[in-house]
Amino acid sequence: MISVSNICVSFAYRELFRDVSFTIDRRDRIALVGKNGAGKTTLIRIIAGLQEPTSGRVVRSSDCRIGYLPQQMEHAKDKTVLEEALTVFFHLEELHRRMDNISAELSGREDYDSEAYKKLMVDLNEVSDRLRILSSDNPRGNAERILTGLGFKQDELDRPSRTFSEGWNMRIELAKLLLSRPDILLLDEPTNHLDIESLRWLEQYLETFPGALLVISHDRTFLDTVTTRTIEISLTRIYDYKAPYSQFLELRREYLEQQMAAYQNQQRTIEKTQEFIERFRYKPTKSNQVQSRIKQLEKMELIEVDHLDNSRIRITFPEVSRSGKVVFNCRDVSVGYDKGPIFTGANLVVERGEKVAFAGRNGEGKTTMLKLLTGQKSVMKGVFETGYNVQTGYYAQNQDELLDNNLTVYQTLDGIAVGDVRTRLRDILASFLFRGEDVDKKAGVLSGGERSRLAMAKLMLQPYNVLLLDEPTNHMDIPSREVMKEALKQYNGTLVVVSHDRTFLDGLVDKIYEFRDGKVKEHLGGIREFMERRKLETLKELEQADPAREEVRTENTGKESRAGEPYRLKKERDKTLRKLQQQVTHWENRIEQHEKGIALMDEKMLNTPPGGFGTAFYQLYDKEKRELEQAMKSWESAHDELDKFIETIQNE
């Protein structure tokens, strides 16, 4: 389907790829991995046709439709969420125009046995089949299903997309991509803006996706679930493993051990050869041997190894003072904004030394609760207490705004580091992806992701006895996440973290507070136990016909409406009625398409002598008639169902 052949990418100051070759077949599930800066995004853009390599080529099948989701994307925000998602179906109009143009050209030709005529017939058949596939679905229903799966509530689908954050707008772009049903999906960090439930929905969707998948992600669990092949970019080359990510790590470890042994052996050989050359360079009797050794070194292909092993880097937190036993205590707390509370009746207790995670859909109040714990928000109702000697360090997703732009990366940490930590600052910075000359860059010239990582490193080196972290693993590669996780496991203070990275949370936290439907519920145990329990609850939810919340809130107060029950029933009736009407319209359109196709063929046969068409033409004609008959039956069935539903409503 796609063949990458000997591509090279180089810039004025560095070589990114050298002679990279691999193929992507129709059912491949590939994880593209490598350190930040290795060139993963560049490679995926080249495959998508959005960037040209310095040399080499990418060959794509003529019928291969590519869907690409970049890390950042903009779309017009003058439409509602649902309207924006449905823009992906505008290409149906183009398909209709193409079908009309082919039909018009066929009607004016009489060279029925020519290759050109046969090709037009094949094109007509392909366009017709494509239209049927896309039109056979219920576009609106599919869009609603995918959007709600990605975390949007039913009543949010009619809100303007401009009222949502960039993260939520990226979900709209992901929904459009899934609705377009390409032959290959190219996804660059699709999990960055998803909560745990939306992540699991996306995993289930991708597991049944019939095409190929190439994905960049720092979520190890996600990669293990949706991929079966791993391509690593390292030292300008790729290494292709026919294995999912966790198995790849084991295979890679074995390979690196062999590579390191070969490297060390080669270095010893080089050292001995150089010693021989230096020792006998000026002895005439050894000149032949010296020249032979020099040529041997010149022809030797040097073995390259990746010397940085993040598994050996350790970040040690400074000693922290002891807080009181109870760090935070919430009793019957309600917190929110002017329009009303986001959650009500919350009871939460965090004790000294506990490691707690906040979980739940985005927008349910996890960050709001963190702001309450830091003192940035006040309760609307209830009691909130902070314990004795609590010294809080808070990492928010905009924490990078507090950096001094005039300091270098190294100076930012050097100014706060104490003790023997100062001797290991370069190793610590390397674990946060600042390597080599990066440490001398001013904070003011760093990218958003680099500033976030520097802010996280700065926070971890200060003597806070309570850490509140909001999505701390964003912008980090997998080895860096593992370094930070190991450091937090050894941290002897209290930790409260919001994260959708299940691998990061696994083995780190021992209590979960779930934010859901305006309530906060405590779950004892780790993230695995929580996920198992929520999996059962989610499956029950999926079986319910009504995707809306059980509680309907008024726009201004957020309280339950007593008039909600008849409103919900009316909303469900209207929704069902629309779907039934759409089904009837859909089959009417299909009947019209088939009738046009048959009429065109009938006209051709009337004006053509017997035997003027090949077998392919008559096969297509029979196929059109069979599908017209089936469409008529489906239309009758849909119309009967609509009539019965309308009669039921009238009798209520």
ROZAVO-74257 format. One record per residue (C-alpha): y, x, z; residue number from 1; residue in one letter. Coordinates in steps of 0.02 Angstrom, whole numbers, plus 32768, in hexadecimal, padded with zeros to 4 digits. Layout:
N
REC     yy     xx     zz   num   residuo
REC      Y      X      Z   NUM         a
...
% end
This chain:
652
REC     yy     xx     zz   num   residuo
REC   8000   8000   8000     1         m
REC   8079   808F   802D     2         i
REC   805C   8147   800A     3         s
REC   80CA   81CF   8055     4         v
REC   80B4   8270   7FF1     5         s
REC   80F4   831C   8026     6         n
REC   819C   82E2   8065     7         i
REC   8216   835E   80B0     8         c
REC   82B7   8338   810C     9         v
REC   8331   83C0   813A    10         s
REC   83E5   83CC   8171    11         f
REC   845E   845D   8170    12         a
REC   8428   8491   821E    13         y
REC   8373   845B   822D    14         r
REC   82D3   8429   81D5    15         e
REC   8295   837F   820C    16         l
REC   81F6   8369   81A2    17         f
REC   818F   83DE   8138    18         r
REC   810B   83A2   80BB    19         d
REC   80E6   82FF   8115    20         v
REC   805F   8294   80C1    21         s
REC   7FFF   81F9   80F6    22         f
REC   7FD5   814A   80B9    23         t
REC   7FE9   809C   8103    24         i
REC   7F65   801C   80D3    25         d
REC   7F6E   7F5F   80E0    26         r
REC   7F23   7F4B   818D    27         r
REC   7F5E   7FEC   81DF    28         d
REC   7FA5   7FE2   828F    29         r
REC   8006   8083   82A8    30         i
REC   806A   80C7   833B    31         a
REC   80EB   8149   8306    32         l
REC   810A   81BC   839A    33         v
REC   8164   825D   83C2    34         g
REC   81F0   829F   842D    35         k
REC   829E   8256   841D    36         n
REC   82F0   82B0   838C    37         g
REC   824A   82D7   8336    38         a
REC   827A   8266   82A3    39         g
REC   821B   81C4   82C2    40         k
REC   82AC   8153   828F    41         t
REC   82D3   81BF   81F7    42         t
REC   821E   81B3   81BC    43         l
REC   8216   80F7   81D2    44         i
REC   82BA   80E2   8172    45         r
REC   8274   814C   80E4    46         i
REC   81D9   80DE   80DD    47         i
REC   8249   8043   80DA    48         a
REC   82A8   808C   8046    49         g
REC   834C   8099   80A6    50         l
REC   8355   8157   80A3    51         q
REC   831E   81DB   8026    52         e
REC   82BB   8277   8058    53         p
REC   82FA   8323   8026    54         t
REC   825D   8335   7FBC    55         s
REC   81B8   82DA   7FA4    56         g
REC   81A2   8222   7F82    57         r
REC   816B   817B   7FC9    58         v
REC   8106   8108   7F57    59         v
REC   8100   804F   7F84    60         r
REC   8090   7FCC   7F33    61         s
REC   80F2   7F5A   7EC0    62         s
REC   80BE   7EC1   7F23    63         d
REC   80E0   7F10   7FCE    64         c
REC   8164   7EB3   8032    65         r
REC   81AD   7F1C   80C0    66         i
REC   81FD   7ED6   815E    67         g
REC   8265   7F52   81C3    68         y
REC   82AF   7F3D   8271    69         l
REC   8325   7FCB   82A0    70         p
REC   835D   7FF2   8352    71         q
REC   8409   7FAA   832E    72         q
REC   8433   7F1F   82B4    73         m
REC   84C6   7EAC   8294    74         e
REC   84C7   7DFE   824B    75         h
REC   854E   7D7B   8231    76         a
REC   8565   7D1A   82D2    77         k
REC   85B0   7C7A   828F    78         d
REC   850A   7C1C   8299    79         k
REC   849F   7BD8   8325    80         t
REC   8403   7C36   835A    81         v
REC   8391   7BC3   82F7    82         l
REC   8402   7BC1   825D    83         e
REC   8409   7C7E   825A    84         e
REC   834C   7C8A   8266    85         a
REC   8338   7C0E   81D7    86         l
REC   83A5   7C79   8163    87         t
REC   8307   7CDC   8140    88         v
REC   82CA   7C49   80D5    89         f
REC   8360   7C50   805F    90         f
REC   82F4   7CBB   7FEB    91         h
REC   8291   7C1D   7FC4    92         l
REC   8323   7BEA   7F56    93         e
REC   8313   7C8F   7EF9    94         e
REC   8259   7C70   7EDF    95         l
REC   827F   7BC3   7E9A    96         h
REC   82FF   7C0D   7E22    97         r
REC   8283   7C92   7DEB    98         r
REC   81FD   7C0F   7DCC    99         m
REC   8277   7BA7   7D64   100         d
REC   82AA   7C41   7CFE   101         n
REC   81F5   7C71   7CDA   102         i
REC   81CC   7BBD   7CAA   103         s
REC   8262   7BB7   7C35   104         a
REC   822F   7C5A   7BE2   105         e
REC   817C   7C1F   7BCC   106         l
REC   81B5   7B7D   7B7B   107         s
REC   820E   7BE0   7AF2   108         g
REC   817D   7C54   7AC6   109         r
REC   80E6   7C3E   7A56   110         e
REC   8095   7CEB   7A64   111         d
REC   800E   7CA8   7AD5   112         y
REC   7F98   7D3C   7AC2   113         d
REC   801B   7DC3   7ADB   114         s
REC   801E   7E31   7B77   115         e
REC   80D0   7DF8   7B9A   116         a
REC   809D   7D40   7B9C   117         y
REC   8008   7D64   7C0B   118         k
REC   8076   7DC5   7C83   119         k
REC   80F0   7D33   7C8D   120         l
REC   805E   7CBE   7CB6   121         m
REC   8024   7D35   7D3F   122         v
REC   80D6   7D3F   7D84   123         d
REC   80E4   7C81   7D81   124         l
REC   8040   7C72   7DDF   125         n
REC   8076   7CF2   7E62   126         e
REC   8121   7CA0   7E7E   127         v
REC   80CF   7BF5   7E88   128         s
REC   8050   7C32   7F08   129         d
REC   80D9   7C88   7F6E   130         r
REC   8140   7BE9   7F70   131         l
REC   80AB   7B84   7FA9   132         r
REC   8083   7BFD   8036   133         i
REC   8135   7BFE   8077   134         l
REC   8152   7B45   805C   135         s
REC   80AC   7B12   80A9   136         s
REC   80ED   7B45   8153   137         d
REC   816D   7AE6   81B7   138         n
REC   81FD   7B64   81B5   139         p
REC   825E   7B11   8241   140         r
REC   81C4   7AFB   82AE   141         g
REC   818E   7BAE   8294   142         n
REC   823D   7BEE   82BA   143         a
REC   8241   7B8A   835C   144         e
REC   8194   7BCA   838D   145         r
REC   81C0   7C81   836F   146         i
REC   826B   7C76   83C2   147         l
REC   8226   7C24   845F   148         t
REC   8199   7CA3   845F   149         g
REC   821C   7D2D   8461   150         l
REC   826F   7CE1   84F9   151         g
REC   82EF   7C62   84BC   152         f
REC   82EE   7BBB   8516   153         k
REC   82E2   7B1F   84AB   154         q
REC   8392   7AE7   84D7   155         d
REC   83D8   7B93   84A8   156         e
REC   83A5   7B86   83F1   157         l
REC   8440   7B20   83C7   158         d
REC   84B7   7B99   841C   159         r
REC   851F   7C0E   83AD   160         p
REC   84CF   7CB9   83A0   161         s
REC   8576   7D0A   83CC   162         r
REC   8565   7CC8   847F   163         t
REC   84CC   7D38   849A   164         f
REC   84C7   7DF2   84C1   165         s
REC   8498   7E75   8441   166         e
REC   83E9   7E7C   848C   167         g
REC   83CF   7DC2   846E   168         w
REC   8416   7DD0   83BE   169         n
REC   8395   7E57   839C   170         m
REC   8310   7DD7   83CC   171         r
REC   8357   7D64   8346   172         i
REC   8344   7DF1   82C7   173         e
REC   8291   7E0E   8301   174         l
REC   826E   7D54   82EE   175         a
REC   82B3   7D57   823B   176         k
REC   8245   7DEA   8213   177         l
REC   81A8   7D94   8254   178         l
REC   81D4   7CF4   81F7   179         l
REC   81E4   7D53   8152   180         s
REC   812B   7D86   815E   181         r
REC   8136   7E2E   8104   182         p
REC   809F   7E94   80D1   183         d
REC   80D2   7F21   8148   184         i
REC   813C   7F1C   81E4   185         l
REC   81A3   7FB7   8210   186         l
REC   81DF   7FA2   82C3   187         l
REC   8253   801F   8317   188         d
REC   8250   8003   83D4   189         e
REC   8230   7F46   83CB   190         p
REC   820D   7F3A   8487   191         t
REC   82B5   7F7D   84C4   192         n
REC   8305   7ED1   84DD   193         h
REC   826B   7E6C   850E   194         l
REC   8234   7E33   85BA   195         d
REC   817D   7E39   85ED   196         i
REC   8150   7D89   85B5   197         e
REC   81A2   7DA0   850A   198         s
REC   814A   7E48   84F9   199         l
REC   80A2   7DF7   8516   200         r
REC   80CA   7D6F   8497   201         w
REC   80FA   7DF3   8416   202         l
REC   8058   7E52   8439   203         e
REC   7FF1   7DB6   841B   204         q
REC   8051   7D92   837B   205         y
REC   803A   7E42   8337   206         l
REC   7F80   7E42   8362   207         e
REC   7F68   7DB4   82E5   208         t
REC   7FE9   7DF1   8266   209         f
REC   7F89   7E03   81C1   210         p
REC   7FEF   7E93   8178   211         g
REC   800B   7F49   81A5   212         a
REC   8072   7F85   8239   213         l
REC   80D1   8026   8259   214         l
REC   8129   8027   8301   215         v
REC   8194   809D   8368   216         i
REC   818F   8073   8421   217         s
REC   8197   80C8   84CA   218         h
REC   8130   803D   8519   219         d
REC   8082   8087   852E   220         r
REC   802D   7FE2   8556   221         t
REC   807B   7F91   84BD   222         f
REC   803D   801D   844D   223         l
REC   7F8D   8015   8493   224         d
REC   7F89   7F59   8475   225         t
REC   7FCB   7F4E   83C2   226         v
REC   7F9A   7FF5   8370   227         t
REC   7EF8   804C   8341   228         t
REC   7F3E   80E9   82EE   229         r
REC   7FBE   8167   832C   230         t
REC   802B   81DA   82C2   231         i
REC   8086   8260   8326   232         e
REC   811D   82C0   82E5   233         i
REC   8122   836F   832F   234         s
REC   8171   8411   82F5   235         l
REC   81A1   83CA   8248   236         t
REC   80EE   8391   8223   237         r
REC   8086   82F5   8244   238         i
REC   7FDE   82E7   829A   239         y
REC   7F79   824B   826E   240         d
REC   7EFF   8209   82F0   241         y
REC   7E8D   8174   82CC   242         k
REC   7E9F   8139   837F   243         a
REC   7F13   80CC   83EB   244         p
REC   7F95   8121   8457   245         y
REC   7F33   8141   84F8   246         s
REC   7EA0   818A   8498   247         q
REC   7F1B   81EF   842F   248         f
REC   7F5D   8240   84CF   249         l
REC   7EAF   8280   84FA   250         e
REC   7E8F   82BE   8449   251         l
REC   7F3B   830F   8444   252         r
REC   7F1E   8367   84EA   253         r
REC   7E7D   83B2   84A7   254         e
REC   7ED5   83E6   8406   255         y
REC   7F67   8435   8463   256         l
REC   7EEF   8498   84D1   257         e
REC   7E99   84DB   8435   258         q
REC   7F41   84FC   83E3   259         q
REC   7F82   8558   847C   260         m
REC   7EE4   85C4   8483   261         a
REC   7EF8   85EE   83CB   262         a
REC   7FB1   8612   83E4   263         y
REC   7F90   8687   8477   264         q
REC   7F07   86E0   8416   265         n
REC   7F7C   86F5   8381   266         q
REC   8006   8737   83F1   267         q
REC   7F90   87BB   8438   268         r
REC   7F5F   87ED   8387   269         t
REC   8016   87FA   8354   270         i
REC   8040   8860   83EE   271         e
REC   7FB1   88DC   83CF   272         k
REC   7FDD   88EA   8317   273         t
REC   8093   890C   833E   274         q
REC   8060   8990   83BE   275         e
REC   7FF5   89E5   8338   276         f
REC   8085   89E1   82BB   277         i
REC   8102   8A29   8337   278         e
REC   8088   8AAF   8371   279         r
REC   8055   8AF0   82C6   280         f
REC   80EC   8AC1   825A   281         r
REC   8122   8B76   8240   282         y
REC   8076   8BC7   8230   283         k
REC   804D   8BEE   8179   284         p
REC   7F92   8BE5   8197   285         t
REC   7FA3   8B30   81D4   286         k
REC   8021   8AF2   8152   287         s
REC   7FA1   8A8A   80F2   288         n
REC   7F63   8A36   8190   289         q
REC   8015   8A15   81CB   290         v
REC   8046   89C5   8124   291         q
REC   7FA7   895D   8129   292         s
REC   7FD3   891D   81D7   293         r
REC   8086   88F5   81A1   294         i
REC   8046   888F   810E   295         k
REC   7FCA   883B   8182   296         q
REC   8059   8801   81F3   297         l
REC   80C2   87C8   815E   298         e
REC   8034   875C   811A   299         k
REC   8005   8714   81C4   300         m
REC   802B   865A   81D5   301         e
REC   8075   864A   8282   302         l
REC   802E   85C4   82F3   303         i
REC   80B3   8553   833F   304         e
REC   809E   84FC   83E5   305         v
REC   8109   8481   8445   306         d
REC   8131   84E5   84E1   307         h
REC   8180   8457   8542   308         l
REC   80FE   83FA   85A9   309         d
REC   8152   836D   8608   310         n
REC   80B6   8352   8670   311         s
REC   80E1   83F3   86CD   312         r
REC   8196   83C4   86F1   313         i
REC   81B1   837A   879D   314         r
REC   824F   8329   87DD   315         i
REC   825D   832D   889A   316         t
REC   82D7   82B7   88ED   317         f
REC   8347   8300   8974   318         p
REC   8320   82D1   8A29   319         e
REC   836C   8229   8A56   320         v
REC   83A3   81E1   8AFC   321         s
REC   833E   8157   8B4E   322         r
REC   8378   80A3   8B3A   323         s
REC   8350   800F   8BA8   324         g
REC   82A7   7FBA   8B97   325         k
REC   82ED   7F26   8B36   326         v
REC   8356   7F63   8AA4   327         v
REC   8383   7EBC   8A53   328         f
REC   8369   7E0B   8A92   329         n
REC   8390   7D6C   8A2F   330         c
REC   8377   7CC1   8A7F   331         r
REC   8388   7C24   8A14   332         d
REC   8402   7C7F   89A2   333         v
REC   8454   7C36   8906   334         s
REC   84B2   7CAA   8890   335         v
REC   8507   7C8B   87EB   336         g
REC   85AB   7C79   8790   337         y
REC   8633   7BF7   8774   338         d
REC   85C1   7B81   8713   339         k
REC   8542   7B7B   879F   340         g
REC   84B7   7BDE   87F3   341         p
REC   843A   7C42   878F   342         i
REC   83BA   7C34   881B   343         f
REC   83B4   7BD0   88BC   344         t
REC   8355   7BD5   8960   345         g
REC   8323   7C8B   894D   346         a
REC   82CC   7CE0   89DF   347         n
REC   82B7   7D9B   89CE   348         l
REC   828F   7E27   8A48   349         v
REC   828B   7EDF   8A18   350         v
REC   8253   7F58   8AA0   351         e
REC   826A   8013   8AB1   352         r
REC   81FA   8078   8A3C   353         g
REC   81C4   7FE4   89D1   354         e
REC   81C3   7FF1   8914   355         k
REC   81EC   7F47   88C9   356         v
REC   81FD   7F07   8817   357         a
REC   8261   7E73   87D9   358         f
REC   8208   7E1A   8748   359         a
REC   822B   7D83   86DC   360         g
REC   827F   7D4B   863D   361         r
REC   8328   7D93   8610   362         n
REC   83B5   7D26   8650   363         g
REC   8357   7CE8   86EA   364         e
REC   83BF   7D4F   8765   365         g
REC   836B   7DF8   877F   366         k
REC   8409   7E5E   875E   367         t
REC   846F   7DDD   87BE   368         t
REC   8400   7DFA   8857   369         m
REC   8417   7EB6   8846   370         l
REC   84D4   7E9B   8846   371         k
REC   84C2   7E35   88E5   372         l
REC   8460   7EC2   8937   373         l
REC   84E7   7F40   8907   374         t
REC   8573   7ED1   8947   375         g
REC   85BC   7EAD   889A   376         q
REC   8598   7DF3   88AE   377         k
REC   859D   7D78   893D   378         s
REC   852A   7CE7   8968   379         v
REC   855C   7C36   893C   380         m
REC   84EB   7BF5   89C4   381         k
REC   8476   7C3E   8A47   382         g
REC   8475   7CE3   8AA6   383         v
REC   846C   7D94   8A62   384         f
REC   845F   7E2B   8AD6   385         e
REC   845A   7EE7   8AB6   386         t
REC   83FE   7F51   8B36   387         g
REC   8436   7FE6   8B9F   388         y
REC   846A   808A   8B4A   389         n
REC   8442   804E   8A9A   390         v
REC   8487   80C9   8A18   391         q
REC   8471   807B   896D   392         t
REC   8467   80D0   88C5   393         g
REC   8476   8055   8835   394         y
REC   8447   8074   877F   395         y
REC   8489   7FEC   870C   396         a
REC   847C   7FE9   8650   397         q
REC   8536   8015   8647   398         n
REC   852A   809E   86CA   399         q
REC   8555   8122   8647   400         d
REC   860A   80E6   864D   401         e
REC   861F   8141   86F4   402         l
REC   85FD   81EE   86AC   403         l
REC   8686   8272   86A3   404         d
REC   869D   828E   85E8   405         n
REC   86E9   833B   8603   406         n
REC   864D   8383   8657   407         l
REC   85B9   83C8   85F7   408         t
REC   850A   8381   8610   409         v
REC   84DC   8416   867D   410         y
REC   857D   840D   86E3   411         q
REC   8561   8354   8705   412         t
REC   84C3   837C   8766   413         l
REC   84F7   8426   87A8   414         d
REC   8588   83D4   8804   415         g
REC   8516   8367   886E   416         i
REC   8472   83C9   8879   417         a
REC   8446   841A   891F   418         v
REC   83C2   8497   8959   419         g
REC   833B   84DA   88E8   420         d
REC   8356   8448   886F   421         v
REC   83E4   84AD   8823   422         r
REC   8369   8532   87E6   423         t
REC   8309   84AD   8784   424         r
REC   8398   844D   8734   425         l
REC   836C   8480   8683   426         r
REC   82B8   8444   8699   427         d
REC   82F6   83A1   86E4   428         i
REC   8371   8388   8655   429         l
REC   82E4   83AD   85DA   430         a
REC   827E   8320   8626   431         s
REC   8312   82AE   8600   432         f
REC   8311   82F0   854B   433         l
REC   83A1   836C   855C   434         f
REC   835F   840F   8516   435         r
REC   83A9   84B3   84D8   436         g
REC   845E   84A3   84A4   437         e
REC   8461   83EB   84D8   438         d
REC   8487   841E   858C   439         v
REC   852E   8469   8555   440         d
REC   856D   83CB   8501   441         k
REC   85FD   836E   8551   442         k
REC   85CE   82C3   8595   443         a
REC   8659   8278   852A   444         g
REC   85FF   82A2   8486   445         v
REC   8554   8260   84B9   446         l
REC   8508   81C4   846B   447         s
REC   84EF   8126   84D1   448         g
REC   8437   814D   84EF   449         g
REC   845D   8201   8522   450         e
REC   84E4   81C7   859D   451         r
REC   846B   814A   85EB   452         s
REC   83E8   81D2   8604   453         r
REC   8467   8248   8651   454         l
REC   84A3   81BF   86C8   455         a
REC   83EE   81A2   86FD   456         m
REC   83D1   825C   871C   457         a
REC   8471   8266   8783   458         k
REC   843D   81D1   87EE   459         l
REC   8392   821A   8814   460         m
REC   83DA   82BB   885A   461         l
REC   8449   8267   88DD   462         q
REC   840E   8241   8990   463         p
REC   8409   8183   8988   464         y
REC   8389   8131   89F9   465         n
REC   8385   8094   898C   466         v
REC   837C   8094   88CE   467         l
REC   83A1   7FF9   8866   468         l
REC   8372   8018   87B1   469         l
REC   8394   7FA0   8720   470         d
REC   8328   7FCC   8688   471         e
REC   8325   8087   86AF   472         p
REC   82A8   80B6   8626   473         t
REC   8310   807D   8591   474         n
REC   833A   8110   851E   475         h
REC   82AC   817C   8565   476         m
REC   8211   81B8   850C   477         d
REC   8165   81A1   855B   478         i
REC   8154   824F   85AC   479         p
REC   8201   823C   85FB   480         s
REC   81D2   8192   8640   481         r
REC   8137   81DF   868E   482         e
REC   819E   826A   86DF   483         v
REC   8216   81EA   872A   484         m
REC   8188   8179   8763   485         k
REC   8132   8209   87BD   486         e
REC   81D7   8237   8812   487         a
REC   81F3   8183   884C   488         l
REC   8140   8179   888F   489         k
REC   8167   8210   88FF   490         q
REC   8213   81CC   8930   491         y
REC   8212   81A1   89EA   492         n
REC   82A1   8125   89E2   493         g
REC   82A2   806E   89AE   494         t
REC   829A   803C   88F6   495         l
REC   82C7   7F9A   889E   496         v
REC   82B1   7FA0   87E1   497         v
REC   82C7   7F2B   874D   498         v
REC   825A   7F61   86BB   499         s
REC   81F1   7F17   8630   500         h
REC   818B   7FB8   8620   501         d
REC   80E3   7F87   8669   502         r
REC   809C   8038   865F   503         t
REC   8132   8078   86C0   504         f
REC   811F   7FF3   8747   505         l
REC   8061   8004   8756   506         d
REC   8038   806A   87F1   507         g
REC   80F1   8077   8820   508         l
REC   811B   7FCF   8870   509         v
REC   80BB   7F6C   88F2   510         d
REC   811B   7EC9   88F4   511         k
REC   8164   7E5A   886B   512         i
REC   81EE   7DD9   8876   513         y
REC   81E2   7D64   87E2   514         e
REC   8280   7D0C   87A4   515         f
REC   8251   7C6C   874D   516         r
REC   8299   7BBD   8734   517         d
REC   8329   7BDF   87AC   518         g
REC   82B7   7C17   883A   519         k
REC   827D   7CBD   8882   520         v
REC   81C5   7CCE   88AF   521         k
REC   8172   7D5D   890C   522         e
REC   80CF   7DAA   88CB   523         h
REC   8077   7E2B   8937   524         l
REC   801D   7EB5   88D9   525         g
REC   8041   7F1E   8840   526         g
REC   8072   7EF1   878F   527         i
REC   7FBD   7EE2   8753   528         r
REC   7F94   7E5B   87D3   529         e
REC   8037   7E02   87AC   530         f
REC   8014   7E06   86F1   531         m
REC   7F67   7DBF   8708   532         e
REC   7FAA   7D2E   876F   533         r
REC   8038   7D0D   86F6   534         r
REC   7FC1   7D14   8663   535         k
REC   7F63   7C7E   86A7   536         l
REC   8005   7C20   86C7   537         e
REC   8048   7C49   861A   538         t
REC   7FAA   7C0B   85C5   539         l
REC   7FBE   7B65   861F   540         k
REC   8073   7B5D   85E7   541         e
REC   8042   7B7D   8533   542         l
REC   7FD0   7AE6   8538   543         e
REC   8062   7A74   8565   544         q
REC   80B1   7A17   84D5   545         a
REC   8160   7A1D   8520   546         d
REC   81A8   7ACC   8519   547         p
REC   8244   7A98   8576   548         a
REC   825B   7ABA   862E   549         r
REC   821C   7A3C   86AC   550         e
REC   82C8   7A3A   86FB   551         e
REC   835C   7A05   8690   552         v
REC   8400   7A4A   86CD   553         r
REC   84AD   7A07   86AC   554         t
REC   8521   7A7D   8652   555         e
REC   859E   7A92   86DE   556         n
REC   853E   7A8E   8781   557         t
REC   8490   7ACC   8755   558         g
REC   8446   7A41   87C2   559         k
REC   83B7   79D1   878E   560         e
REC   83ED   7936   8730   561         s
REC   83A5   7890   8763   562         r
REC   83BF   7853   86B1   563         a
REC   8357   78E4   8671   564         g
REC   82B3   7886   865F   565         e
REC   82E7   7808   85D8   566         p
REC   834C   7891   8582   567         y
REC   82B2   7900   8577   568         r
REC   8249   7871   8532   569         l
REC   82CD   784A   84AE   570         k
REC   82DA   7902   8481   571         k
REC   821E   790F   846B   572         e
REC   8218   7870   8401   573         r
REC   82A4   78B0   8392   574         d
REC   824E   7957   8380   575         k
REC   81A8   7907   8350   576         t
REC   81FE   7892   82D6   577         l
REC   8256   7924   8282   578         r
REC   81B3   7982   8270   579         k
REC   815A   78EE   8223   580         l
REC   81EA   78CF   81AA   581         q
REC   81E9   7988   817B   582         q
REC   812F   797E   8156   583         q
REC   8148   78EB   80E2   584         v
REC   81D8   7944   8089   585         t
REC   8170   79E2   807D   586         h
REC   80E0   798C   8024   587         w
REC   8159   792F   7FB2   588         e
REC   81A1   79D7   7F7D   589         n
REC   80F3   7A1E   7F61   590         r
REC   80C4   7988   7EF4   591         i
REC   8164   79A0   7E8F   592         e
REC   813B   7A5A   7E74   593         q
REC   808B   7A36   7E38   594         h
REC   80C3   79A8   7DC6   595         e
REC   8146   7A1A   7D75   596         k
REC   80C4   7AA2   7D5A   597         g
REC   8046   7A28   7D0D   598         i
REC   80CC   79D9   7C9E   599         a
REC   80FE   7A83   7C5D   600         l
REC   8049   7AAF   7C35   601         m
REC   802A   7A05   7BE4   602         d
REC   80C0   7A22   7B72   603         e
REC   807B   7ACD   7B43   604         k
REC   7FCF   7A88   7B19   605         m
REC   801A   79FD   7AAC   606         l
REC   8079   7A7C   7A43   607         n
REC   7FEE   7AFD   7A38   608         t
REC   7F54   7AF9   79C6   609         p
REC   7EA9   7AED   7A1C   610         p
REC   7E6D   7B94   7A5B   611         g
REC   7F1F   7BD5   7A69   612         g
REC   7F10   7BFD   7B22   613         f
REC   7EA2   7C74   7B82   614         g
REC   7E2F   7C4C   7C14   615         t
REC   7EB5   7C7B   7C95   616         a
REC   7F29   7BF0   7C56   617         f
REC   7EA5   7B68   7C69   618         y
REC   7E72   7BA9   7D14   619         q
REC   7F27   7B9C   7D4C   620         l
REC   7F33   7AED   7D02   621         y
REC   7E97   7AB3   7D62   622         d
REC   7ED9   7B03   7E01   623         k
REC   7F7F   7AA5   7DF1   624         e
REC   7F26   79FE   7DDC   625         k
REC   7EB4   7A1C   7E72   626         r
REC   7F46   7A4E   7EE1   627         e
REC   7FAC   79B8   7EA6   628         l
REC   7F1E   7945   7EDB   629         e
REC   7F12   799A   7F85   630         q
REC   7FD0   798F   7F9C   631         a
REC   7FCB   78D4   7F78   632         m
REC   7F46   78BA   7FFE   633         k
REC   7FA9   7921   807C   634         s
REC   8048   78C0   8054   635         w
REC   7FEF   7819   8071   636         e
REC   7FAA   7858   8117   637         s
REC   8055   7898   8150   638         a
REC   80AA   77F6   811C   639         h
REC   802A   778E   817B   640         d
REC   8046   77F7   8217   641         e
REC   8103   77E2   8207   642         l
REC   80F5   7725   81F2   643         d
REC   8085   7716   828C   644         k
REC   80FD   777D   82F5   645         f
REC   8194   7715   82C0   646         i
REC   8133   7675   82E8   647         e
REC   8107   76B9   8395   648         t
REC   81BF   76DF   83BA   649         i
REC   81F5   7632   8383   650         q
REC   8174   75DF   83F3   651         n
REC   81AA   763E   8490   652         e
% end
